[in-house]
Amino acid sequence: QDLMTLAQDLGIRDCVGFLQWQESVDEALASMDVLVSASNEPEAFGLVIGEAMLARKPVIATDAGGVPDLVCHERTGLLVPMGAVEPLAQAMLRLARDEQLAERLAAAGQEHVRSRFTVQGNARQVMALYEEIAR
């Protein structure tokens, strides 16, 4: 409710969508031009970021926690310092103004997630770790 009131006070309420819990994020992701994950606390992985990348959406995210393992700055998305409003705004404007950059990041992000974060790949990594520990 506080965010809705703030959006109203700022005069941007018609430009901001507030969604309830989604069982499937496919429709929400399809409606987006860019996914912005401006978390104020480090995330261990950032599942919604990976889902957006897989859906071929350009991503802007904070550079804390496990997110930099998923988003490679300037290659698969844009990273900004956590809590830094101006760099976040600049990154958003940059992608809004540069469709080629947005598309390049979206394509690279999708390929990155497809190639690196698969069930089979994860299983191989876990097995390699177990084998290393067993040795």
Backbone torsions as a table, in degrees:
resi	resn	phi	psi	omega
1	GLN	NA	-39.8	178.9
2	ASP	-60.6	-41.3	179.6
3	LEU	-67.8	-37.7	177.2
4	MET	-63.9	-42.0	177.9
5	THR	-63.8	-43.0	178.4
6	LEU	-61.8	-45.1	178.6
7	ALA	-59.8	-40.1	177.5
8	GLN	-63.9	-46.8	-179.5
9	ASP	-62.3	-34.0	180.0
10	LEU	-82.0	-7.7	179.8
11	GLY	76.2	22.9	-178.9
12	ILE	-117.4	13.1	-175.0
13	ARG	-55.9	-35.3	-179.6
14	ASP	-75.0	-11.3	-178.3
15	CYS	-102.4	-5.3	-174.1
16	VAL	-117.9	132.7	177.4
17	GLY	-105.8	136.1	176.8
18	PHE	-116.6	113.9	-176.9
19	LEU	-104.0	147.7	171.7
20	GLN	-81.6	-178.7	177.6
21	TRP	-54.5	135.7	-179.1
22	GLN	-115.7	125.4	174.3
23	GLU	-67.7	-40.6	178.2
24	SER	-126.5	131.3	-177.7
25	VAL	-91.1	1.3	-175.4
26	ASP	-54.9	-48.5	-178.9
27	GLU	-65.1	-43.3	-179.8
28	ALA	-62.4	-45.1	179.9
29	LEU	-64.8	-38.1	-179.7
30	ALA	-62.0	-29.1	-177.3
31	SER	-84.1	-7.9	-175.6
32	MET	-92.1	150.1	169.1
33	ASP	-92.4	-36.3	-177.4
34	VAL	-146.1	142.9	171.8
35	LEU	-100.4	126.7	176.5
36	VAL	-113.8	119.9	176.4
37	SER	-112.2	96.8	-174.9
38	ALA	-105.3	51.7	-177.8
39	SER	-61.3	140.9	176.3
40	ASN	-93.5	-1.6	177.4
41	GLU	-132.5	143.6	179.6
42	PRO	-59.1	135.7	176.7
43	GLU	-101.1	144.0	179.9
44	ALA	-65.8	-39.7	-178.9
45	PHE	-138.3	-51.5	-177.5
46	GLY	91.9	63.0	-176.0
47	LEU	-56.5	-43.5	-178.7
48	VAL	-63.8	-30.6	176.5
49	ILE	-64.9	-47.7	177.7
50	GLY	-61.6	-39.7	178.0
51	GLU	-63.7	-40.6	178.8
52	ALA	-66.2	-42.2	179.1
53	MET	-62.5	-42.8	178.8
54	LEU	-62.9	-31.6	178.3
55	ALA	-83.0	7.9	177.6
56	ARG	63.5	46.6	174.6
57	LYS	-110.7	135.9	174.6
58	PRO	-66.4	147.8	-173.4
59	VAL	-125.9	138.0	168.3
60	ILE	-120.5	127.4	-176.7
61	ALA	-145.0	163.1	176.9
62	THR	-78.7	147.0	-172.4
63	ASP	-92.4	55.5	-178.6
64	ALA	-136.3	163.6	179.0
65	GLY	64.6	-139.6	-178.8
66	GLY	-87.7	-3.4	-176.3
67	VAL	-58.3	-43.0	178.6
68	PRO	-62.1	-18.2	173.8
69	ASP	-72.7	-23.2	-178.2
70	LEU	-98.3	-43.0	-177.4
71	VAL	-107.2	118.7	176.5
72	CYS	-96.2	112.9	-175.1
73	HIS	-52.3	129.5	178.7
74	GLU	72.0	-6.0	178.4
75	ARG	-109.4	-50.8	-178.4
76	THR	-118.2	2.9	179.9
77	GLY	169.3	-173.5	177.7
78	LEU	-117.5	135.1	177.0
79	LEU	-111.2	141.2	177.4
80	VAL	-130.5	153.4	178.0
81	PRO	-62.7	141.4	179.0
82	MET	-61.6	131.2	177.4
83	GLY	81.1	0.6	-177.9
84	ALA	-93.1	100.7	-173.7
85	VAL	-67.4	-45.6	-175.9
86	GLU	-63.1	-48.0	176.8
87	PRO	-61.6	-34.5	177.2
88	LEU	-64.4	-46.7	178.8
89	ALA	-61.8	-40.7	180.0
90	GLN	-65.3	-39.8	178.2
91	ALA	-64.8	-40.6	178.6
92	MET	-64.0	-44.8	178.0
93	LEU	-63.7	-39.7	-179.3
94	ARG	-59.0	-46.7	-179.9
95	LEU	-71.4	-32.9	178.1
96	ALA	-65.6	-31.9	-176.4
97	ARG	-91.8	-18.8	-174.2
98	ASP	-122.9	86.4	-178.0
99	GLU	-63.1	-34.1	179.4
100	GLN	-66.1	-41.1	176.7
101	LEU	-64.0	-45.5	179.6
102	ALA	-58.1	-44.2	-179.6
103	GLU	-67.8	-40.2	179.0
104	ARG	-62.7	-44.9	178.9
105	LEU	-64.8	-40.6	-179.8
106	ALA	-62.6	-45.6	-179.4
107	ALA	-65.6	-44.5	-179.9
108	ALA	-66.4	-38.3	178.1
109	GLY	-64.2	-43.0	178.9
110	GLN	-61.3	-47.2	179.8
111	GLU	-63.0	-40.1	179.7
112	HIS	-59.5	-47.3	-179.3
113	VAL	-68.2	-44.1	-180.0
114	ARG	-59.8	-39.5	-174.9
115	SER	-85.8	-27.5	-171.9
116	ARG	-106.0	-27.9	-172.4
117	PHE	-118.6	62.3	176.4
118	THR	-105.9	162.7	177.0
119	VAL	-60.9	-44.5	-178.8
120	GLN	-64.2	-43.7	179.4
121	GLY	-63.8	-41.3	178.6
122	ASN	-64.1	-42.3	179.0
123	ALA	-62.0	-41.4	177.3
124	ARG	-61.5	-42.5	-179.9
125	GLN	-65.0	-41.2	178.9
126	VAL	-66.0	-43.9	179.0
127	MET	-63.1	-40.5	178.4
128	ALA	-62.5	-39.3	177.8
129	LEU	-65.3	-44.8	177.8
130	TYR	-59.6	-43.1	-179.7
131	GLU	-63.9	-39.6	178.3
132	GLU	-65.5	-41.8	179.1
133	ILE	-65.7	-40.5	-179.1
134	ALA	-65.1	-32.7	178.3
135	ARG	-69.5	NA	NA
